[in-house]
Each structure stands twice: as C-alpha cells, then as structure tokens.
Amino acid sequence: MPHRPRDFERFTRATDLIYSAAVTPGLWPDLLHELAQSVNCHFGGMVINSADRSLFDGTAVGVGRDAHQAYLRRFHRTNPLGRSGKAIIGAVEESRALMSRAALERTEIYEAFFRPHDLGDGVRLTIWRNAYGRQTISLYRPWSRGSFDAAELRWMHVLVPHLCRAAEMQWRLRGAALKAGSALDALHQVPHAMLLLDRTGHVLSSTIVKGSGDAAFDQAALAMVRRSDPVPQPPPLIADEGLSFTLPVIFRVKGKS
C-alpha cells in the first residue's frame, strides 16, 4: 500500500471507486476511466465470459459502445490474447508477454479493432474466475507511449487485490439478488387465501383471492384453512377490521424442508 500522502490520496480515490462499482455496477465506466488514466492509457475494458467464451458481456471507455460490442461479437470467442497467459485470479499480464507486437499486428483483430483505435501496449488483470467463467480488465495505450514501466505495473499490483475482492463481492450480491427474486417469483405462484375470524379465533369464511393456476392446489389451500379452525384467539388490542387476513399458502413435500 502507498505510504506518501499524495499516493495515499490516489489509492483512497481508486479503492473507493472500486468498491462503489461492486455495489453499483453503473459506476464501471467511471472505474475503467480512473484505472486507464492512472497508467497513461486511453482505453479501458471489462469483460465477463463463460468458460468456453461463448457467452460474454462487457463495457469499455475510450471507444464507442457500438464499436466495442461489435468487437466482442466478432472476436471475443477467438481472441488470441484472451486465450493466452495464466488467467489466474490476481494476475497482472502485459500484452507483450501474451503475444509479440509483430504477431499481434498480423492478426485480423488488430486490423479490425486495435489499429483503428490506436491500441498498442496493454495490460490485463484477471479479477474473478471459477469453473464457469472469468472476469478481466484490459487497459491499452498507443505503441508510441512504450511499454509499462515498473511504477505503473507496481500500481496495478497494488490495486488488483481490491479489484478481486470487489468482483467477488459483486458476484455474491448478484447471487443474493437472484435468490431473492426467485423467492418472490415462487411466492407469486402460490395460492393466496383470505380468511375472516371472529373474536374467539374461529374461521367465519375463507376464499381464494389469488389463484395458483392449479385448481387442485387452490382447493387444498382452502381445505388447510378449514382444518386450522380454530386458530389462536386474536389479542384484544386488534380492531375488528384487523380480523380479516390474506396469506400465501405454501406446500412442502413431506420429509423435505
């Protein structure tokens, strides 16, 4: 971690943005811009792809969105740079180590995308990976600016552990959101019964106010309500209008939680 006051301010600004982007994915362009500028690059891209690279998504700064998406659709699966290197979490790899300049300039991807956008020397950071895919950040600048110096590479090594932690946090948050969404979807698909109680807890009436789409389940829900009669007596503080309830009825297979 940097020790000088100026470096500490730079470090704090970068890490604040890194963890903010983990919680608010809309900040990724700002983060990519900050990372690119910090090592004298004009292009910054982030890509998430499946293990076989057939599924992918990404965003970038320094080129138009349409151009970047067209590049991903055309080249991502066969990108020779993407298939080279260690690709382990926390790796910081210069493009020159993945492929020589002479070899890169002979490729179709260079002629179609790299040359028109003045992309020469680059560095790739692998910030997340599991059996299903990985997430990488790529930063590029013109050949004229030369390869990355020791200070620039050291800066990337300072930030990459935080980028890895933020990526893991983002995936955990995404998983939690998917689970919550699945639970809500399941709740919307179960029958909802409305029942009216008297002061002693007896069920005066019951009806289905939202069906499950299966008449047998709906009738089973009403039968369950009738079998529960009487329910515990309502507290005296509950007003009469509070004795009408709507509740979801969830069935479980016997012996399973």
Secondary structure by P-SEA (a helix, b strand, c coil): ccccaaaaaaaaaaaaaaaaaaacccaaaaaaaaaaaaacccbbbbbbbcccccccccccccccaaaaaaaaaccccccccccccccccbbbbbccccccaaaaaacccccccccccccccbbbbbcccccccccbbbbbbccccccccaaaaaaaaacaaaaaaaaaaaaaaaaaaaaaaaaaaaaaabbbbbbbbcccccccccccccccccaaaaaaaaaaaaaacccccccccccccccbbbbbbbbbccccc
